[in-house]
């Protein structure tokens, strides 16, 4: 652990301090929002002894995003303030594995949420689609379990790959070797980059198809309601879900592009570009989770009540 106590550990530039402040603000805001979702749903789970499928997905999504933001912020903090701590054996491996597991889990679960909205709300006269609509509630736990297992496999592979590269190519008792460590890890990561890219692309395609199908269903239902001069709760549900899915589709697409660019720039050793991209990657989990809260009447009501209570306590002081 001697590397953590090097006199060179806190040599931070002004630009590095500004970037660290930005990502810290984004990370803590995102962690607070996702922690709110998790605490609220866990409280409801304890009270009513059950959760519906939508709440199960949101619960796992909140947990994975909280862990992803936490592990990525720890890495960002150490790399800017105490970079030599990353040279301590197993710290770099644990952070890489934890972030990969939680980030992949967040992507897969959020894509599952989009697919769930599409199947549950959209209306199509198709036997297979109707079958999915009936069975989707039973399929959600298995879908979430599969997402966690795939993410865990990726996290373990990342950990083992980093550990193998470190043990074979690095000498952590020497200082000034972090850049060489990065180069060595890139060579070992090419197969995992390819596998991760395929999984990211698969989840993006699921989001695209879900958004397109739900858009078409909304347009058809809206046209039917306008023709009959009627309004219905189904119409409101369509519009609410469509806003959520459409906003998620836009943000998910940008997030996908940023992840692909991050992998590309890592292989090209363009660290400056990675820093700017990471600003959006830190903001995405919190912003999208906030959109999910505002699109859910139950969560929105609880959030407004919580904020009003906090405001009242602050004013009383």
Secondary structure, 3 states (H helix, E strand, C coil): CHHHHCCCCCCCCHHHHHHHHHHHHHHHHHHHHHHHHHHHHHHHHHHHCCCCHHHHHHHHHHHHHHHHHHHHHHHHHHHHHCHHHHHCCCHHHHHHHHHHHHHHHHHHHHHHHHHHHHHHHCCCCCHHHHHHHHHHHHHHHHHHHHHHHHHHHHHHHHHHHHHHHHHHHCCCCCCCCHHHHHHHHHHHHHHHHHHHHHHHHHHHHHHHHHHHHHHHHHHHHHHHHHHHCCCCHHHHHHHHHHHHHHHHHHHHHHHHHHHHHHHHHHHHCCHHHHHHHHHHHHHHHHHHHHHHHHCCHHHHHHHHHHHHHHHHHHHHC
